[in-house]
Amino acid sequence: MQDLPEQMTKERRWFKNNKKYSRKNEELEKSTTEKLRRSYMSFKNLNIGLRLFLSYGIIFLLVIVLAFTCYRNVKHLKENNTKTSLLSNITEGIGMVKEAILSYTHTVSKEQQEEEKRELAEARKNYHNNMEILATMEKSDTEGVRLLEQIKSALSFAAEANNKVIEIATSGDNPGAGQYYIENAMPRNDKINEALKVKQKQQETRTEESFRFTMQALVLLVGVIILIGCSVAYLITRSITKPLAELIELANRVAAGDLTVEIEINSRDEIGQLGSALQKMVHNLREMILHVSDTSNQVASAANQLHSTAEQIATGAEEVASQTGTVATASEEMSATSGNIAQ
């Protein structure tokens, strides 16, 4: 029971920390959303030509990356093939050394022995040259250097026995030379073959890994290029066609006589400039129609005033005519009165 307050305190602390963590996540999501929105708005504010140029530039850059990766991996494959070829030449040279030594143990004349010595020296020179080239190519490969050292050690160890075989055969003891070759030189030569097989196995593994990596890299890069290319094409197409469709709809409403439309401008590119021009046109049309309406009202008011004035003039004319008739009657009466007075 005494641990209960402590447990409750831990739970409260965990709840507070969890709330802080949740708030941090919400703030991070809001910040990320705001950054994406600003990036999209910045992209929309770019000119259409610059937008297209950037999209083609991105695709071109990805193609360059693909080409560089292909070149680099093909170069590695070529190096591995070269190493495999060098190992084959070394193996062939060592085989020629064995044949020359065996032939030397069966020769009798000095001329044949000298000929076999020349072939032996040529074979040794060839595989030594190939070993030097291979060692130069394997300088950065620790495992490759180690295997080459084993081959060199086996070659040196076998060369001692092979030279001893030649020495015995030169003294004229061909059977003894053959016996020494079987008992001493052949096991050492077999060690060379074993070391070469290990190196060849390593080289085959490296070649397969390089080929597999090349194919995986190509598939991955092609997939990324297709994905990014489609995304860029979709974004650019949508950033052009969607505002245009909205402007076309608003223009049709204006053409139908609806001058209450309000065009919301969200970009500063050519489409945004077109929207601003259309908004100004709608505003000017609205002002013009209001001005025409005011003028029509003024004309109607003036016409009403003219009509009232005309009615007043007509009434005045009638009054003048009536007064004129009264004056004429009075004149006639005065004339008659004057005539009576004269009589």
Summary of the structure (lengths in Angstrom):
residues: 343
radius of gyration: 54.8
end to end distance: 153.5
largest distance: 206.6
contacts: 893
relative contact order: 0.07
helix: 91%
strand: 0%
